[in-house]
Amino acid sequence: MAAMNIEELRAQREVVNQIDWTMTPEKAVDMYLEWGASWTRGNDFVRGEHDESYYFVIYDWETPPQATLLRRSSKDVEEIAKIPIDQELFLKTIEEGGVKPGVGVYQPTKELKVWLSSVLAGPPVTDEGDE
């Protein structure tokens, strides 16, 4: 299945409303690929094979820059949508995340999350989980 564009995603209200703006690529790996391995998680863990999260990541190798919406479960990860983003927002995300040699996957900045939520007519981004 090809990734949705912004208009197609905007029409998928049930998906837009489930986006976890606090999820990070590292937290997703901890929760879905290494579940049971992190005592620091507290009550934030996958309880079964039907648990899933929707969250955005930025890949530093994509040209033009875009935000990729992922659906992750303990079984797999799927690219749901790709949203073109401004070069400046892309560069701020990479700068804020710090260069990660060999990784290249970043959590969007707060500014980028707010912009994405706005263009998707999604729920407001909260400060919950922000550092």
N, C-alpha and C positions, 0 to 999 in steps of 0.2 A: 504494500500500500504506500503510495507516495505521500510525502508530508504535505499537510494543508498549508495554504497561504493565509494571510491575515484575514481576508474576508470570510473564508471557509471556517477558520477557527472562531471568529467573532460570532458566527451563527451557531456554534456548538456550545450553547450556554451551560450545559451540564459539565463540560470539560473546563471552560473558563472559570466557573465558580469553584472548581476543585483545585485550582492552581495553588500550590504551597509556596508562598513567597519567602518563607524562612528556610526552605530546604537548600542545602548546598551539595555540590557533587561529592564532597567528602562524607557528609552525613548520610547521603543516599547509599554510598558503598558500605558504610558502617551498618546501616539499618537493614539493607536488603541482601548484601553479599556476605557479610560477616556477622549475621545476627547471632546473638548469644556470645559474641567475642568481646564486647565492650561493656565493662561494668560502669563506665561513666555515663551511659545513656539514661539511666534511671528507668522511668516508665515509657520511654520513647523507643519502642522497638516493634518489629514486625511480629504479629501474633499468628499469622497463617498465610497460606499461599494466595489468598484472595486480597490481601492488603496491597495497595498500590499508591503511588504518589505521582503527581504531575508537577513539574518544576522546569524552570528555564536554566540553560547553561549557555556559555559563550565559548566557542572553539576558536582559538587564536589563529588557526590555519585557514579558515574560510574566507574567501574573497568572492563577492563583496561581504562585509561583515554582517552577521545575522545572529539573532537569538533563536536557539533551538529548544522547543518544548519537548520534554521527555516524559514518557509514562514508564515508571519503573515498578517492577514487582520482584519477588524473590526468584521468579522463573526467568524473566527477561527484561530488556529495556527496548523501547520503541520510540523512534523520532516521530512525534505527532504533528508538529508544525515548525516552519522556518519563517521568521519574521525579519526582514531587512532592517538594519539599524544604522543610525548615523555614525560615521567614522569617529567623531569626537566621543560619543558615548562608548563606542567599542574601545578606544584607546584609554579612556578613564577606567573602564572595567579591568583591563590588563594591568594598568598602573596600580590600581587599588589592590588587586589580587596578588601582585608581585610576580615577577617572571618565574615560571615553574618549568625549568628545562625538562624536556621529555614528557611533559604532562599536557599542557596547553588547553585545559578545561577550566573555566572560571565561572564563579557565581556572579550574576549581574550586580552592578552597584545599586544602591537604593534609588538613585536618580533614574536609572534604566528600568528598574522594576515599576516605579511610578509611571513612567512613560508607557511601558508595555500594558499595564493595567488600564491606563487611560485610552489607548488606541483600541483595546479589546472591549472597552466599556465593562470592565470587570469590577469586582469588589475593590475597595480601597486597600492599598498596601499599608500594613501597620508596622510599628516599630518592634513588634514582638520578635525576639530572636536576633535583632540587630545588635552589632557590637559597637 
